């Protein structure tokens, strides 16, 4: 009998891809056999960050999907209610979910939501790997708009 492949899911805006994203996705991929990355929709980014993304959602999905650690990049679901942001988890039923060190999400809330939906998933918070004063999309965006 073949061993079940361990599926990992990561989330993010990936507005301007930088080395910090690459480290995050590489570490996420190392936690399993396949990595699916959920890219936030434009309207979700605007709601969370108060500004539109630098690149549109289709472009960001294509960019993330082209990275060698990523097996599949998908667009997140439309959010009509607060819990909608987690609905995509039921589509893929990952074994592990990895959140970035700076993502505004409660791992315990996601674990509770997953259990409520019959899913048993390990939740991991990635540690900061690179200097966040340099390797954050918001910092790069500030630099680009000041040129």
N, C-alpha and C positions, 0 to 999 in steps of 0.2 A: 504494500500500500504506500502510495506517494505521500510524503510529508506535506501538510497544508502550508501554503505560502503565507507568510505573515505580511499583512497589508498595513501600511502606515499612511496616515493622512496628516497633512500640514495645511495651515491657513495663512493668508496674508493679503496685503494690498499689492505688494510688489510694484509700487508706483514707478520707482527708478531703481532698477536692479543694480546692486552693488556687492562688494565682497562679503558683507555681513549676511546677505541673503544666501550666498553660495555656501557659507559655513553652516547656516541654519538648515538648509536643505540637504547638505551632505550628511550632517549629523542625524537628521530625520531618516534619511535613506538607510543609514547604518543600523537602524533599529528594526529593520524588516527586509523583506524580499522585494516588495514593490512599494512605490511612493506615489500617492495621488495628492496633488496640490490644489487646494481650493482658492481661487483668486476672487477677491471681493469685487462686487459690482460697483460701477461708478457712483450710483446713488447711495450705496452703503458707505462708501468712502466720504462722500459729501456730508452725510448725516453724522458720521463719527468724527471726522477731522475738520469739518466746517469749510471745506474747499474742494473743488473738483480735482481729480487726479491729473498728473502731468500727461500720462498716456491713457488712452481709452481702454475699456475692459477687454475688447477683442485683441488689441495689440498686446496687452499685459498677459493674457492667456497664451498667446502664441510665443511670447518671449520666455515665459516660465516653462512652457512645454518643450522648448528647444534645449533646455538645460540637461546635461547628461545624467544628473542624479534623479531626474523626474521621469517617471514612467507615464504619467498622464496629468495634464492640467485641465481643470474644469472651472467654469464660472459658478460662483455661489448662487444659491436660490434668491429670489426676490424676497425681501423682508417686509411682511405686512403686519406681523405681530412680533414682539420681542423674542420668542422662542424659535421663530422661523429660521434664524441664522444657523441653527443646529440641524435642520431637517435634512440637509445634504448628507449628514452622517448616516442616516437610515438608507440612503441610496447605495452606499458602498460597504457599510458595516465593517469599518476598519478594526484591526486588533489593537492598534496604537494610534493615539492622536498626539501630535507634537505642536505645542504653541510656542511662539517666540517669547523671549524674555520680556519684551515690552508690550505684548498684546494685552489689551484691556479685557480680560476674560477670567472668570473664576474656574479653575480646573475642577473644583468640587461641584460647582453648579452644572458643568458639562457632564461629569460622571453621574450625578443624580438624574439629569435629563436622560442620559443614555440608558440607565437602569430602568427608568420609567417606560422606555420604549423597547425594553427587552434586549438591550445590547450590553455586552460585557467588554469594556474597552479600557485599556491602560491609558492614562492621561499623563503626559510628560511636559514639563516646562523647560524649554531649552535655556541654557545659561548663556549669558552675554559672552561672546567669543572675541569680538574685536572692539576697538575704541568707539563707543557710541557718539562721541563728539564729532567723529568723522564719518563713520559708516551708518548713517541713518538717511533714509530718503528725504526727510524734511531738511536735514542739513545740506544735502547735495542740492536740493531744490532752491534753498536760500542762496547758495553759492551761484547757481546757474542764473537765477533771476537778478543777481547783483552785477553780473558781467555786462 
